[in-house]
Amino acid sequence: MNVSFFKKITCLFLILLFSKGRSALKIGDYYTIPPYSFQIAVLKYNGGGDWYANLETSVPNLIKFCNDNIKTTINPEQAIVDAGSVEIYNYPFVHMTGHGNVIFSNQEAENLRNYLMAGGFLHVSDNYGMDKFIRVQLKKVFPELDLVELPFNHPVYHQKFEFANGLPKVHEHENAAPKGYGLIYKGRLVCFYDFECDLGDGWESPEIHKDSEETRTKALKMGANLISYAFMGFDKK
């Protein structure tokens, strides 16, 4: 057997064995593990709603917080993925936000469904005004499932950071308590929806919304819990 070929195969096998899902890059005759384990994405959707709300600093700030505080190795550059694109399978965690209308075509709904059934995770953050639209569209993705309010003892609130009373309140919209809803498929939370909370706004840089450092930190900690839950197992802390 060609020694160079054997070396390539051996390196590739070891990378697949120990990289925990990282993609191997070929450099010359060798394979290497990149510095980042995975990348997360913002969902681009149709319907006229502003899918790009908070795009500049929100998710990048969350990524930095997670890499610094829960020892993830997420690519600091967020991706943008269309709801109907096969590229969505490259991103184990997808964030979605906006203020207005959302429309998933039948193909997009099927693509999202298959992605979530295959192990993907969708976080929807209502930036105010999204609720009446996203509920209808999520029903199109999983007609057999209902959004359920998660109890405060759900593991998503008890990862690295403790939230004994559920979601933190980030922004006042209707002066109502924040609520965390989920779609649960075969016992697994595949979609987390924060309502009357606005986690995505809380992740933004302080000069944008003038939130207190305490409020921003709570929002980032809850976001880190979502990342931890989606990537590291349901009960790890």
PLY file of the C-alpha trace (Angstrom):
ply
format ascii 1.0
element vertex 237
property float x
property float y
property float z
element edge 236
property int vertex1
property int vertex2
end_header
0.00 0.00 0.00
1.23 3.51 -0.79
2.62 4.97 2.47
1.26 8.44 1.75
-2.24 7.04 1.14
-2.06 4.95 4.33
-1.00 8.03 6.29
-3.95 10.00 4.97
-6.45 7.28 5.83
-5.01 6.83 9.33
-5.08 10.57 10.05
-8.62 10.86 8.77
-9.77 7.95 10.94
-8.22 9.49 14.07
-9.79 12.84 13.31
-13.23 11.33 12.89
-12.75 9.38 16.12
-11.65 12.26 18.34
-12.94 15.46 16.77
-16.56 15.09 18.02
-18.09 16.29 14.78
-15.44 18.74 13.60
-14.85 18.80 9.85
-11.39 17.71 8.71
-9.46 20.05 6.43
-6.90 18.78 3.94
-3.62 20.69 3.97
-1.13 19.27 1.51
-0.88 15.56 2.19
-2.26 15.76 5.72
-5.57 16.27 7.47
-5.99 18.61 10.39
-8.73 19.64 12.81
-9.71 23.30 12.43
-9.76 25.50 15.54
-13.57 25.62 15.60
-15.84 22.65 16.27
-18.89 24.07 14.53
-20.65 27.17 13.29
-24.11 28.48 14.11
-26.44 30.29 11.74
-29.17 32.90 11.54
-32.25 31.79 9.61
-33.27 33.81 6.56
-36.98 33.49 5.80
-39.63 34.96 3.52
-42.80 36.88 4.26
-41.47 40.40 4.67
-40.38 40.10 8.30
-36.97 41.43 9.27
-35.05 38.18 9.68
-31.90 40.34 9.83
-32.91 42.13 13.06
-29.99 42.20 15.53
-27.75 40.73 12.84
-24.66 42.84 13.52
-23.85 42.03 17.14
-26.40 39.67 18.71
-25.27 36.16 17.76
-21.57 37.11 17.51
-21.72 38.36 21.11
-23.39 35.12 22.22
-20.72 33.07 20.47
-17.96 34.99 22.22
-19.69 34.61 25.58
-20.04 30.85 25.08
-16.45 30.39 23.96
-15.23 32.38 26.96
-17.54 30.95 29.62
-18.63 27.43 28.73
-15.52 26.45 26.77
-17.17 25.94 23.41
-15.13 26.35 20.23
-17.75 27.92 17.98
-16.65 29.75 14.87
-16.91 33.46 15.83
-18.36 34.26 12.42
-22.09 33.54 12.22
-23.53 32.05 9.06
-26.79 32.96 7.30
-28.89 30.12 5.94
-32.12 30.07 3.95
-35.00 28.10 5.46
-35.19 25.87 2.41
-31.48 25.32 1.88
-29.74 21.96 2.29
-26.88 23.97 3.83
-28.87 24.13 7.07
-27.49 20.68 7.93
-24.08 22.29 8.38
-25.32 24.16 11.44
-26.43 22.23 14.55
-27.93 25.40 16.04
-29.99 27.93 14.08
-31.26 31.23 15.51
-34.35 32.99 14.15
-35.73 36.40 15.07
-37.71 39.36 13.73
-40.65 41.67 14.33
-43.10 40.75 11.59
-44.45 38.29 9.09
-42.97 34.85 8.49
-43.87 32.51 5.64
-42.46 29.04 5.11
-43.22 27.43 1.76
-44.11 23.75 1.79
-40.55 22.93 0.73
-39.06 25.13 3.45
-41.33 23.63 6.11
-40.34 20.13 5.04
-36.66 21.09 5.04
-36.90 22.52 8.56
-38.82 19.48 9.74
-36.23 17.07 8.37
-33.41 19.17 9.85
-34.97 19.14 13.32
-35.84 15.45 13.16
-32.25 14.72 12.20
-30.88 16.40 15.34
-30.85 20.11 14.54
-32.00 22.78 16.97
-33.98 25.95 16.24
-34.13 28.91 18.61
-36.85 31.45 17.83
-36.67 34.79 19.62
-39.70 37.06 19.23
-38.34 40.56 18.73
-41.92 41.78 19.26
-44.66 41.31 16.70
-43.63 37.87 15.47
-45.85 35.68 17.65
-49.02 35.45 15.58
-47.01 34.56 12.49
-44.43 32.14 13.80
-46.96 29.96 15.58
-48.79 29.29 12.33
-45.57 28.52 10.48
-44.21 26.18 13.15
-47.49 24.30 12.91
-46.75 23.88 9.22
-43.36 22.36 10.13
-44.81 19.98 12.75
-48.59 19.69 12.24
-48.79 16.99 14.90
-47.02 19.03 17.59
-48.13 21.97 19.71
-45.92 24.59 21.27
-45.93 23.86 24.99
-44.78 26.13 27.77
-41.76 24.51 29.38
-41.84 24.06 33.16
-39.17 25.83 35.21
-37.55 22.49 36.04
-36.83 21.75 32.38
-33.11 21.03 31.82
-32.77 23.98 29.43
-33.00 26.27 32.47
-30.43 24.27 34.43
-27.32 23.88 32.34
-24.16 25.83 33.20
-26.34 28.64 34.56
-29.35 28.31 36.84
-32.67 29.97 35.99
-34.97 28.73 38.75
-37.82 30.93 37.54
-37.43 30.34 33.83
-36.54 32.99 31.28
-35.13 36.35 32.35
-37.04 39.46 31.37
-34.96 41.46 28.88
-37.31 44.02 27.31
-40.78 45.23 28.21
-43.28 44.87 25.40
-46.70 44.09 26.83
-45.60 44.22 30.47
-46.09 40.47 30.65
-43.99 37.69 32.13
-41.48 36.06 29.76
-42.37 32.57 28.59
-40.35 29.78 27.06
-42.17 27.45 24.69
-40.94 24.32 22.99
-41.64 21.80 20.29
-40.84 18.36 21.62
-40.29 15.59 19.08
-39.93 12.04 20.41
-38.96 13.33 23.82
-36.38 15.83 22.52
-36.73 19.59 22.57
-36.06 20.55 18.94
-37.27 24.15 18.99
-37.18 26.71 21.80
-39.30 29.84 21.43
-38.81 32.80 23.77
-41.81 35.13 24.03
-42.08 38.42 25.95
-38.38 38.05 26.67
-36.35 39.12 23.61
-33.18 37.18 24.29
-31.70 38.20 20.95
-31.92 41.88 21.85
-30.28 41.13 25.18
-27.24 39.68 23.41
-26.59 42.88 21.48
-23.79 45.26 22.35
-24.64 47.61 25.25
-24.65 50.80 23.19
-27.53 49.54 21.02
-30.27 49.16 23.62
-28.61 50.69 26.69
-29.46 47.59 28.72
-27.83 47.20 32.11
-24.87 44.86 32.36
-26.95 42.65 34.65
-29.71 42.31 32.04
-27.26 41.59 29.24
-25.43 39.02 31.32
-28.65 37.19 32.17
-29.63 37.11 28.50
-26.20 35.80 27.48
-26.25 33.17 30.22
-29.65 31.93 29.07
-28.38 31.85 25.48
-25.39 29.83 26.65
-27.78 27.38 28.30
-29.52 26.92 24.94
-26.20 26.26 23.24
-25.19 23.85 26.00
-28.50 22.00 25.83
-28.40 21.69 22.06
-24.76 20.58 21.78
-23.65 18.97 24.98
-26.56 16.84 26.09
-29.81 17.39 27.93
-28.54 17.19 31.50
-24.96 18.42 31.44
-24.11 21.44 33.56
0 1
1 2
2 3
3 4
4 5
5 6
6 7
7 8
8 9
9 10
10 11
11 12
12 13
13 14
14 15
15 16
16 17
17 18
18 19
19 20
20 21
21 22
22 23
23 24
24 25
25 26
26 27
27 28
28 29
29 30
30 31
31 32
32 33
33 34
34 35
35 36
36 37
37 38
38 39
39 40
40 41
41 42
42 43
43 44
44 45
45 46
46 47
47 48
48 49
49 50
50 51
51 52
52 53
53 54
54 55
55 56
56 57
57 58
58 59
59 60
60 61
61 62
62 63
63 64
64 65
65 66
66 67
67 68
68 69
69 70
70 71
71 72
72 73
73 74
74 75
75 76
76 77
77 78
78 79
79 80
80 81
81 82
82 83
83 84
84 85
85 86
86 87
87 88
88 89
89 90
90 91
91 92
92 93
93 94
94 95
95 96
96 97
97 98
98 99
99 100
100 101
101 102
102 103
103 104
104 105
105 106
106 107
107 108
108 109
109 110
110 111
111 112
112 113
113 114
114 115
115 116
116 117
117 118
118 119
119 120
120 121
121 122
122 123
123 124
124 125
125 126
126 127
127 128
128 129
129 130
130 131
131 132
132 133
133 134
134 135
135 136
136 137
137 138
138 139
139 140
140 141
141 142
142 143
143 144
144 145
145 146
146 147
147 148
148 149
149 150
150 151
151 152
152 153
153 154
154 155
155 156
156 157
157 158
158 159
159 160
160 161
161 162
162 163
163 164
164 165
165 166
166 167
167 168
168 169
169 170
170 171
171 172
172 173
173 174
174 175
175 176
176 177
177 178
178 179
179 180
180 181
181 182
182 183
183 184
184 185
185 186
186 187
187 188
188 189
189 190
190 191
191 192
192 193
193 194
194 195
195 196
196 197
197 198
198 199
199 200
200 201
201 202
202 203
203 204
204 205
205 206
206 207
207 208
208 209
209 210
210 211
211 212
212 213
213 214
214 215
215 216
216 217
217 218
218 219
219 220
220 221
221 222
222 223
223 224
224 225
225 226
226 227
227 228
228 229
229 230
230 231
231 232
232 233
233 234
234 235
235 236
